[in-house]
Every structure is written in structure tokens, then in C-alpha cells.
Amino acid sequence: MKEIKMRPNIGEHDYNFKIKHLGNFLKDGNQVKITIMFKGREMNYIDLGRRLLERIIKDTNEIAKVVKEPKLEGRNMTLVLMPK
């Protein structure tokens, strides 16, 4: 299993870079755990993290399926994807 970590206010270029790596991991047959890390006052904006994970699910819909739905665990929100 591979892991990709992000913050809720990730830039567009950084997001695209991480999605590219996510696609490579999935094409290699690995499951991928995506973690959104919240710091300090970012905990007030958990909906931004959930929207980011939903965007990832939508962007990888052709090559991945969800194993574990987005879930908040402490200060981290996680999602697990596997190749189709």
C-alpha cells in the first residue's frame, strides 16, 4: 500500500502532481491511501478536505475504485483506493 499526503489548501499544480503519482501507483497495482492532514485552525474547515477527497474520487474514477470511504480520524481524513 502506498500513501499520498496532502493539506486541505493544496495548490492546483501540487494537486495535479500528486494525482499523476496516484495514477502511477494504481497502474502498478498498488492500493493507495490518501491522507488529508489538518493543522490548527484548519480543523474548522473539514468540508474542504471532504471536497478534496471527492474531487480525487471523481478524477480517478476510470482507473480506481473506493475501498474505504473518506473518514475523519483525529486530525487526518483518509481515503483508500484500489485499481479497477
C-alpha positions as CSV (number, residue, x, y, z in Angstrom):
1,M,0.0,0.0,0.0
2,K,1.3,3.5,-1.0
3,E,0.3,6.7,0.8
4,I,-0.1,10.2,-0.5
5,K,-0.4,13.1,2.0
6,M,-2.0,16.4,1.2
7,R,-3.2,19.5,3.0
8,P,-6.7,20.9,2.5
9,N,-5.5,24.1,0.8
10,I,-3.2,22.4,-1.7
11,G,-2.3,24.4,-4.9
12,E,-3.5,23.4,-8.3
13,H,-0.1,22.4,-9.6
14,D,0.7,20.4,-6.5
15,Y,-2.7,18.6,-6.7
16,N,-2.0,17.7,-10.4
17,F,1.5,16.4,-9.5
18,K,0.1,14.2,-6.7
19,I,-2.8,12.9,-8.9
20,K,-0.2,11.9,-11.5
21,H,1.7,9.9,-8.9
22,L,-1.5,8.4,-7.7
23,G,-2.3,7.2,-11.2
24,N,1.2,5.6,-11.5
25,F,0.7,3.8,-8.2
26,L,-2.7,2.4,-9.3
27,K,-1.3,1.3,-12.7
28,D,1.4,-0.6,-10.8
29,G,-1.4,-2.5,-9.0
30,N,-0.9,-0.8,-5.6
31,Q,-3.6,0.3,-3.2
32,V,-3.3,3.9,-2.3
33,K,-4.2,5.6,1.0
34,I,-4.8,9.4,0.6
35,T,-4.4,11.4,3.8
36,I,-5.6,15.0,4.2
37,M,-3.7,16.5,7.2
38,F,-5.3,19.3,9.2
39,K,-3.3,21.7,11.4
40,G,-4.6,24.1,14.0
41,R,-7.5,26.2,12.7
42,E,-7.8,24.1,9.6
43,M,-9.9,21.7,11.7
44,N,-12.8,24.3,11.3
45,Y,-12.7,23.6,7.5
46,I,-13.2,19.9,7.4
47,D,-15.6,20.3,4.5
48,L,-12.6,21.5,2.3
49,G,-10.9,18.2,3.0
50,R,-14.0,16.2,2.2
51,R,-14.4,18.1,-1.1
52,L,-10.8,17.5,-2.0
53,L,-11.3,13.7,-1.4
54,E,-14.5,13.8,-3.5
55,R,-12.6,15.5,-6.3
56,I,-9.9,12.8,-6.2
57,I,-12.5,10.1,-6.4
58,K,-14.1,11.9,-9.4
59,D,-10.7,12.5,-11.1
60,T,-9.6,8.8,-10.7
61,N,-13.0,7.2,-11.5
62,E,-11.8,5.5,-14.6
63,I,-8.8,3.7,-13.0
64,A,-9.7,3.4,-9.3
65,K,-12.5,2.3,-7.0
66,V,-13.0,3.2,-3.4
67,V,-12.1,0.6,-0.8
68,K,-12.6,2.8,2.3
69,E,-14.9,5.9,2.2
70,P,-13.5,9.2,3.5
71,K,-13.3,9.1,7.3
72,L,-12.0,11.7,9.8
73,E,-9.6,10.1,12.3
74,G,-8.3,12.7,14.7
75,R,-6.6,15.4,12.7
76,N,-6.4,13.3,9.5
77,M,-9.0,12.4,6.9
78,T,-8.3,9.2,5.0
79,L,-9.5,7.5,1.8
80,V,-8.3,4.2,0.3
81,L,-8.4,3.5,-3.4
82,M,-7.5,0.3,-5.3
83,P,-7.1,-0.2,-9.1
84,K,-10.1,-1.4,-11.1
